Each structure stands twice: as C-alpha cells, then as structure tokens.
C-alpha cells in the first residue's frame, strides 16, 4: 500500500514538472529556460528535478516523444473501431483538435524545438510523425481513391498545420464555434476536389 502511494505520488510530481516545463518552454523557448526556472515554476528547487530527470534535455525529450506516441495511439484506436471512411476521417479530425486544445504548449514546443532533441529521440519523433501522416493518408485514399498519393500527403500535412493553430483561435467564448469551423475546414480540405482553374481569358478585362 505504501509503495503504491509512493509510486502514485512520484508520477503525480513528474506530471506536474512536465506541465510546468511545457508552459515555460512554450513561453520562453528551450534556451530561455534554466533548471532553476523549471524548479521555481513547479514549486521546488531546481536540483530537486534531477530526482526525476537527468536534465533539461530529458524533459524536452519526454514531452515531445510522449506527445507523438499519444497521437499515434489515439489514431490507431480510431482506426481499429471501423473501416476507413468519411466518419473515421471526421473522428481523426476531432481527435487531433482535442489534442491540440489540451496540449497547447506541447504543440508550440513541437513547432519550434524539435531540432533540439538528441538524435535518437528526434528520429523516434519523426518516425512516429511519418506513421501518423501515413495513417491519415490511407483513410483519405479510401474515401477519395482518385486522388494522387502525393497530393493526399500534402492535404494531410496542410490540415495538421490548420488544426495545430486551433488553440490560437479558440480562446474565448467563440471557441466552440471556431472549433466546429476548423473541423469542417479540415474535412473539406481532405476530401473535396480542387476547383478547376479559371481560364486567363475569362479574367481579362472586357
């Protein structure tokens, strides 16, 4: 019983430290934050963090690797529930928006600090990202098999950029409406055919 309590307490503190680190890294950048800053934000001395992490780099690594693993796990759970189709795609979009809103700081860190990871962690994150893109692309291909594979990947990557910006737009009372709008925009970007280009002759003045 005591050991279980200690393990739970340790995990709780570790999560607290990671949350504090994510906030500081997002606000000030990885290089702008020291171990002492991290400790102060978490309500402990900087050296106390070494009981949980070897150093600042290890904290960044856990934040970004864990985020990619969670995205991939959530994606796989959705795909396991039904055959690829438009509703599966909608579920993926909703899942990613939920993640972006819940992990605003981690999304910002991933955009700006990924290159600071050690080589093995960087490789792990990028491999997970490629799998995540591929999983989405396969669902889009099932819905719109006439789309070229390369075009599908571009659509998926573009949608990730859109969805990752949700936290910047859905901050106030209009957040629910903005979230719904982003979801519909994402779905349309993934499955709608491109509008044919207007001939230049049509655009010429009379």
N, C-alpha and C positions, 0 to 999 in steps of 0.2 A: 504493500500500500504506500509506504513512504517513498520507495523507489519510483513508483508510478507518479506520485505527486511531484517529485523532483524532476522527472523527465518532462512532465507537462509544464512545469514552471520554466524549465530551461528552454523548451520550444516556444513558450509564450514570450520570453525575453528576446529570444533570437528573432522572432517575427517583429517585435517592437523595434529592434535595432535596424532591421531591414527596411521597415516602413520609414523610419527617420532618415536613413541613408538615402532612400529613393527620393524623398522630398528635397533634401539638401543637394543631391547630385542634379536633380531637375532644375532647381532654382539657381545654383551657383556653378554648375559644371563640375566634373570629376576633379579637375586640377585645383578648383577653387575651394575644396573641402578637405580639411585635415581630420586625422583620427580624433583629436581633441574636439573638433566641431561636431563630429558624429556622436561622441560620448555626451557632450553637453545637450544635444538635441534629444538624446534618449534618456537623459537624466542620470547618467553615470559618468565616471571618469573615463577619459579616452583609453587608458591602458586596460580598463575592465573589458573592453570589446575583444581583446586578444584571448579571452577565455572562450570566445565563440568563433572568432575568425582569425586567421593568420595575419591579415592586414586588410587595407582598404581595397586592394585589387580583388581579394577573395570575396568581398561584399558585392562589388560590381559584378563579378562573375556569377555569383548565386542569383542576383536579381535578374540578369539577362538570360542565363541558361534556363532558370526556372520558368520565366515568362514564356519562352519558346516552347518548352515542354508542355506547359499548361495549354497553350494554344493548340498544339498538335494533338494532345489527349482529348481536348474538347471536340476538335474536328473529327477525330476517329469515332468518338461516341455518337456523334450525329450521323455519320455515315453508316454506322452499324445498325441504326434504327430503321432505315428504309433504303430502297433502291434510289440511285441518283435521279433527281427530278427537280422541278421548279420549287417545290416546298422544301426539299432538302437544301437548296440554294438559299432560300429565304431563312431557314434555320441557321445556316452558316453565317449569313449577314447579321442576324440578330445576336448570335453568339459573339461575333467579333466586336460589335458595337458595345455589348455589355462589358466585354473585357476592357475595351478602350476607356470606357467611362469609369470602371472600377480601378483601373491601373493607369491613371493619367500620367503620373510621374514616371512610371516604368516606360511608357510609350515615348515620352520625351527623351529619356536616357537612351533608349534603343536607337532613336534617330541620330543622336549626337555623340554617343560614347562607345558605340560598338567596336570601333577600331582600337580602343584602349584595352580590350580583353587580351589575355595571353593567347598565343597561337592555338593551343588545343581547345580552349573554350570558344574562341572565335570560330574555329572550324565546326565545333558542335552546334553553335547557334545558326551558322549559315546552312549547315546540312538540314537542320530542322526547318528553317525557313523555306528551303527548296522543296522539302516534302510537303509543307503546308500549301505552297503555291501549286504544286502538282495535284494535290488532293482537290483543291478548289477547281483547278482547270479541268480535271476529269469530270466533275459534275457539270460544269458549263458545257463541255463537249457532248455529254449525254443529252443535255437539253437542246443544244444547237449544234448538231453534228456537221452542219455545213460550214461552220466557222473554221478558219485555218488555225492549227495549233499555236503557231507563233502569235497570232492575233489574240487568241484566248489568254495567253500568258500576259500580254500587255494589258488587256482588260482587267485581269485579276490584280496585277500589281497596281494599276491605277485606282482600283476600288480600295485596296488596302490603304493607299495614301488618303483617299477620301474618308474612310472610316476612322483612321487614326487621328484625323483632325476633329472628330466629333466632340471631344472634351473641350476644345477651344470655342465651340459654337453653342453647345447645350449647357450653359452655365446658370441660366436664370429660370424664371417661371415659364419661359417658352421652350424649355429643354425637351419636354415630351414631344412637342410639335416638331422641333428641329430633328430629334432622333428619328421620328417617323419619316420625315422628309429625306434624311440621309439614307435610310434603309431603302426607300423607293428609288432614289437616285442610283444607289449601288446596284440594285437588282436590274434596273433598266440598262445601266452601263454594261452589265454582264451578258445580257441576253438579247437586247434589241439590235436589229440590223442597222448598219450605218445609213444615214440619209444620203442618197446619191448627190454627188457634187452638182451644183448649178452651173450649166454651161456659161462660159465667159461672155458669150454673145448676149445672153439674157441680162447680164449685169451692165452691159454697155448703155450709156445714156442714149435716149432717142434723139 
